[in-house]
Amino acid sequence: MEKNLSYLVILRWAALAQVAVLYVFGANIGSLLILLATVCYCLILTRYYKRVIDIIRNRPALLLVDLLIAAMLIWFTGGNSKSPYFIYAFTCLMVLPFFMDLGKSLLSTAGFSVLYTTGLFIDSRNIPDIILHQDMDTLISNYVAFFLTTIFFGRPALVIRNIEKTLSDMATIKEHLIETDNLIAATSNPKPLSARELEVIELLMEGKTNTQIAEELYISEKTVKNHLYCAYKKLGVASRSEVILHFQSTIRIEK
């Protein structure tokens, strides 16, 4: 997913580059401070890219802030599709399906559409004026474009999420299979334990502590730990509970 999102970051920078080109050629892009602030915002997103992704994965609602910023850019630079940041707003909509299911993404897109409509009023325009100027087709096409963008990126994003989940599940299964294989190998072909190691294990099976085992065998507690360490290594186990499980399985097989 990170690789695919990196392409969207590149698209976002391309949209900003388009605004910069318009400025160079003398087009009205609104305040230059808005462009500089947006560049700083994108620099932060790019610099802390992986950390931002992790945060958004846990709190996808934060993407609504990104949409609000995009809407504000449009508000303050024309309030409609003539805004130089209109294309930039689409890069925000493209990101939604990668962190939300399609239903929530469409709901967020509807919220952005409301913000976009609000911008029309901020620009001292209202719905009757739009009808009189015969701009309804443009307005409707903008709304359609918002939702189609979300839907278009929704399907690939779902496939990518499913692939990532499958790969994660396969990695987990592989770890379990390796652990199981190690236990089976240790049970089937155990290395012979010394007489003293067997004595220590037998007392361990009775539920005795290292101190109690040391007292019964007249050895130091450190020696008990050394015997247990060697026994664990030979049996391919890592704890007292695994030793007990190993010998219980051996007894059941023998029966």
C-alpha positions in Angstrom: 0.0 0.0 0.0 2.8 2.4 0.8 4.2 2.2 -2.7 0.7 3.0 -4.2 0.2 5.9 -1.8 3.6 7.3 -2.8 2.3 7.7 -6.3 -0.6 9.8 -4.9 1.9 12.0 -3.0 3.7 12.5 -6.4 0.4 13.5 -7.9 -0.2 16.0 -5.1 3.1 17.6 -5.8 2.3 17.6 -9.5 -0.9 19.5 -8.7 1.1 22.1 -6.7 3.6 22.3 -9.5 0.7 23.2 -11.8 -0.3 26.0 -9.4 3.3 27.3 -9.3 3.5 27.3 -13.1 0.3 29.4 -13.3 1.8 31.8 -10.9 5.0 32.1 -12.9 2.9 32.9 -16.0 1.0 35.6 -14.2 -2.3 33.8 -13.6 -4.3 34.7 -10.6 -3.7 32.0 -8.0 -4.8 34.0 -5.0 -2.4 34.8 -2.2 1.2 33.5 -2.6 1.1 32.8 1.1 -1.6 30.1 0.5 0.7 28.4 -2.0 3.7 28.5 0.4 1.6 27.2 3.3 0.3 24.4 1.1 3.9 23.5 0.1 5.0 23.4 3.7 2.0 21.2 4.5 3.0 18.7 1.8 6.6 18.8 2.8 5.6 17.7 6.3 3.5 14.9 4.8 6.3 13.8 2.6 9.1 14.1 5.2 7.1 12.0 7.8 5.4 9.8 5.2 5.6 6.5 6.9 4.7 7.9 10.3 1.7 9.7 8.8 0.5 6.5 7.2 0.7 4.6 10.6 -1.3 7.4 12.3 -4.0 7.5 9.6 -4.3 3.7 9.7 -5.2 4.0 13.4 -7.3 7.1 12.9 -8.6 7.3 9.4 -11.0 10.1 10.4 -8.0 12.4 10.2 -8.3 12.3 6.5 -11.3 14.6 6.9 -8.9 17.3 8.0 -7.1 16.8 4.7 -10.4 17.3 2.9 -11.2 20.4 4.9 -7.8 21.9 4.0 -8.5 21.1 0.3 -11.9 22.7 0.5 -10.5 25.8 2.2 -7.9 26.2 -0.6 -10.7 26.3 -3.1 -12.8 28.7 -0.9 -9.9 31.2 -0.7 -9.0 31.0 -4.4 -12.2 31.3 -6.3 -14.6 29.0 -4.5 -15.4 26.9 -7.6 -13.8 24.7 -10.3 -11.9 27.7 -11.6 -9.7 27.6 -8.4 -6.1 26.7 -9.2 -6.3 24.1 -6.4 -9.3 22.3 -7.8 -7.1 19.4 -9.2 -5.2 19.3 -5.9 -8.5 18.5 -4.1 -8.9 15.3 -6.2 -5.6 14.0 -4.8 -7.2 14.2 -1.3 -10.2 12.2 -2.5 -8.0 9.5 -4.1 -6.4 8.7 -0.7 -9.7 8.0 1.1 -10.4 4.4 -0.2 -6.9 3.2 0.9 -7.8 3.8 4.6 -11.6 3.5 4.6 -14.2 1.1 3.2 -16.1 2.3 0.1 -19.1 3.4 2.1 -17.2 5.6 4.5 -15.2 7.0 1.6 -18.3 7.9 -0.3 -19.7 9.5 2.9 -16.6 11.6 3.2 -16.8 12.5 -0.4 -20.4 13.7 0.2 -19.1 15.8 3.1 -16.4 17.3 0.8 -19.2 18.1 -1.7 -21.0 20.0 1.0 -17.9 22.0 1.8 -17.4 22.7 -1.9 -21.0 24.0 -2.2 -20.3 26.2 0.9 -17.4 27.7 -1.1 -19.9 28.9 -3.7 -21.6 30.9 -1.1 -18.4 32.2 0.3 -17.6 33.5 -3.1 -20.8 35.6 -3.0 -22.6 33.2 -5.3 -25.7 31.3 -4.6 -27.7 28.5 -6.3 -30.1 30.8 -8.2 -27.2 32.7 -9.6 -25.7 29.4 -10.8 -29.0 28.5 -12.5 -29.2 32.0 -14.2 -25.7 31.7 -15.5 -26.4 28.2 -16.8 -23.6 26.7 -14.7 -25.7 23.8 -13.3 -24.1 21.4 -15.8 -20.7 22.3 -14.6 -21.7 22.1 -10.9 -23.3 18.6 -11.4 -20.3 17.4 -13.4 -18.0 18.5 -10.5 -20.1 16.5 -8.0 -20.1 13.5 -10.3 -16.3 13.8 -10.8 -15.8 13.8 -7.0 -17.7 10.6 -6.5 -16.3 8.8 -9.6 -12.8 9.5 -8.3 -13.6 7.9 -5.0 -15.2 4.9 -6.7 -12.5 4.5 -9.2 -9.8 4.2 -6.6 -12.0 2.3 -4.2 -11.8 -1.1 -6.0 -8.0 -1.2 -6.4 -7.6 -0.1 -2.8 -9.9 -2.9 -1.6 -7.9 -5.4 -3.6 -4.6 -4.1 -2.1 -6.0 -4.3 1.4 -7.1 -7.9 0.9 -3.7 -8.8 -0.5 -1.9 -7.2 2.5 -4.2 -9.1 4.9 -3.6 -12.4 3.1 0.2 -11.9 3.1 0.0 -11.1 6.9 -2.1 -14.2 7.6 0.3 -16.3 5.5 3.3 -15.0 7.5 1.5 -15.8 10.8 0.6 -19.3 9.6 4.2 -19.8 8.4 5.5 -18.9 11.9 3.1 -21.4 13.5 4.1 -24.1 11.1 7.8 -23.6 11.9 7.1 -23.7 15.6 5.0 -26.9 15.2 7.7 -28.5 13.0 10.3 -27.8 15.6 8.2 -29.4 18.3 7.5 -32.4 16.1 11.2 -32.8 15.3 12.1 -32.5 18.9 9.5 -35.1 19.9 10.4 -37.5 17.1 14.1 -37.3 17.3 15.1 -36.1 20.7 18.8 -36.0 21.7 19.6 -38.3 24.6 19.5 -36.7 28.0 22.1 -37.5 30.6 21.0 -39.4 33.7 21.3 -36.3 35.8 19.3 -34.2 33.3 16.5 -36.9 33.4 16.5 -36.7 37.2 16.1 -33.0 37.1 13.3 -33.2 34.5 11.4 -35.9 36.5 11.4 -33.6 39.6 10.4 -30.7 37.4 7.5 -32.8 36.1 6.4 -33.2 39.8 6.1 -29.4 40.0 9.1 -28.7 42.1 11.0 -25.5 41.9 14.7 -25.2 41.1 15.5 -24.7 44.8 13.6 -27.8 45.8 15.3 -29.8 43.0 18.7 -28.6 44.2 18.0 -29.6 47.8 16.7 -33.1 46.8 19.7 -33.9 44.5 22.3 -32.2 46.8 23.5 -29.8 44.1 23.5 -26.0 43.7 20.6 -24.2 42.2 23.0 -22.9 39.5 23.8 -26.5 38.5 20.0 -27.2 38.2 19.7 -24.3 35.9 22.6 -25.6 33.8 21.0 -29.0 33.5 17.7 -27.5 32.5 19.4 -25.3 29.9 21.1 -28.3 28.4 17.9 -30.3 28.5 15.9 -27.5 26.8 18.5 -27.3 24.1 18.5 -31.0 23.4 14.7 -31.2 23.3 14.2 -28.0 21.3 12.0 -26.3 23.9 12.3 -23.0 25.7 10.3 -23.2 28.9 9.2 -25.5 31.7 5.7 -25.8 30.3 7.1 -26.9 26.9 9.2 -29.6 28.6 6.1 -30.9 30.4 4.1 -30.8 27.2 6.9 -32.7 25.4 7.1 -35.5 27.9 3.3 -35.8 28.2 3.1 -36.1 24.4 5.8 -38.8 24.5 4.0 -40.7 27.2 0.7 -40.6 25.1 2.6 -41.8 22.0 4.1 -44.7 23.9 0.8 -45.8 25.3 
